[in-house]
Amino acid sequence: MQRTGNRSSQTGSIDYEVENMTSANLNRLGQNANMQQMSKGTEQSMTEKDILADCLRGEILLAQSYNSACIESADQNVYQNLKNILNEVHDIHYEVFNTMSQKGWYPVSQANPQDINNTRNMYQS
């Protein structure tokens, strides 16, 4: 479904940018893990970073799936249960993300102050 109006197209582009940044970071993590595996030769052990990157990818996929199921729920009980599970998935994702960020394995760039103001203004009008 495509939304009309300026606000929706702007939020859509924000969502798109966030998704692109997340994908780029996860791809970079995967490439780094692949390079480490290649440098190890035939050794097939996963590092803590590899495991956390895999967990983060999994939590993102789970969140996307539960979010879609929650949105499509017609039954109130099913909706509430899926929403509770989705919140748990978000909490786990947050823990994994923070662990990786604290260890320097998931670098986060600072948002441009002008972009923050533009987004704030978009929702205040």
C-alpha positions in Angstrom: 0.0 0.0 0.0 1.4 3.4 -1.0 0.6 6.3 1.2 0.0 9.8 -0.1 1.0 13.1 1.2 4.3 14.7 2.1 4.6 13.3 5.6 4.2 9.7 4.6 6.7 9.9 1.8 9.2 11.6 4.1 8.8 8.9 6.8 9.0 6.3 4.2 12.4 7.7 3.1 13.6 7.7 6.7 12.6 4.1 7.1 14.3 3.3 3.9 17.5 5.1 5.0 17.5 3.3 8.4 17.0 -0.1 6.7 19.8 0.7 4.2 22.1 1.7 7.1 21.3 -1.5 9.0 21.8 -3.6 6.0 25.1 -2.0 5.2 26.4 -2.5 8.7 25.2 -6.1 8.8 26.8 -6.7 5.3 30.0 -5.2 6.5 30.0 -7.5 9.6 29.3 -10.5 7.4 32.2 -9.5 5.0 34.6 -9.1 7.9 33.6 -12.4 9.3 34.1 -14.0 5.9 37.5 -12.5 5.5 38.5 -13.7 9.0 37.3 -17.2 8.1 39.3 -17.1 4.9 42.4 -16.0 6.7 42.1 -18.9 9.2 42.3 -21.4 6.4 40.3 -24.5 7.1 39.5 -23.6 10.6 35.7 -23.2 11.0 35.2 -21.7 14.5 33.0 -18.7 15.0 34.2 -15.7 17.0 32.0 -14.0 19.6 31.6 -11.2 17.0 30.4 -13.7 14.4 27.9 -15.2 16.8 26.6 -11.8 17.9 26.3 -10.6 14.2 24.4 -13.8 13.4 22.1 -13.2 16.4 21.5 -9.6 15.4 20.5 -10.7 11.9 18.2 -13.3 13.3 16.5 -10.8 15.7 16.0 -8.3 12.8 14.3 -11.0 10.7 12.2 -12.1 13.7 11.1 -8.6 14.4 10.2 -8.0 10.7 8.2 -11.3 10.7 6.4 -10.7 14.0 5.6 -7.2 13.0 4.0 -8.3 9.8 2.0 -11.0 11.6 0.9 -8.5 14.2 -0.2 -6.0 11.6 -2.3 -8.6 9.8 -3.9 -10.1 13.0 -7.7 -10.0 13.0 -8.1 -11.6 16.4 -7.5 -9.4 19.5 -5.9 -12.3 21.4 -3.6 -13.3 18.6 -2.7 -9.6 18.1 -1.8 -9.1 21.8 0.3 -12.3 22.0 2.2 -11.4 18.8 2.7 -7.8 20.1 4.1 -9.2 23.4 6.5 -11.5 21.5 7.5 -8.6 19.2 8.4 -6.5 22.3 10.6 -9.4 23.6 12.3 -9.6 20.2 13.0 -5.9 20.3 14.4 -6.2 23.8 16.8 -9.0 22.7 17.8 -7.1 19.6 18.6 -4.0 21.7 20.8 -6.1 24.1 22.7 -7.7 21.2 23.0 -4.4 19.4 24.3 -2.6 22.6 26.8 -5.4 23.3 28.2 -5.2 19.7 28.2 -1.4 19.8 30.1 -1.3 23.2 32.7 -3.7 21.8 33.1 -1.5 18.7 31.7 -4.2 16.4 28.7 -2.2 15.2 29.8 1.4 14.7 27.0 3.9 14.9 27.4 7.3 13.3 26.0 10.4 14.8 22.9 11.8 13.1 23.2 15.1 11.3 21.6 17.8 13.6 19.8 19.3 10.5 18.2 15.9 9.7 17.1 15.7 13.4 15.5 19.1 13.2 13.9 18.4 9.9 12.3 15.2 11.2 11.2 16.9 14.4 9.6 19.7 12.4 7.9 17.2 10.1 6.0 15.7 13.1 5.3 18.9 14.9 3.3 20.4 12.1 
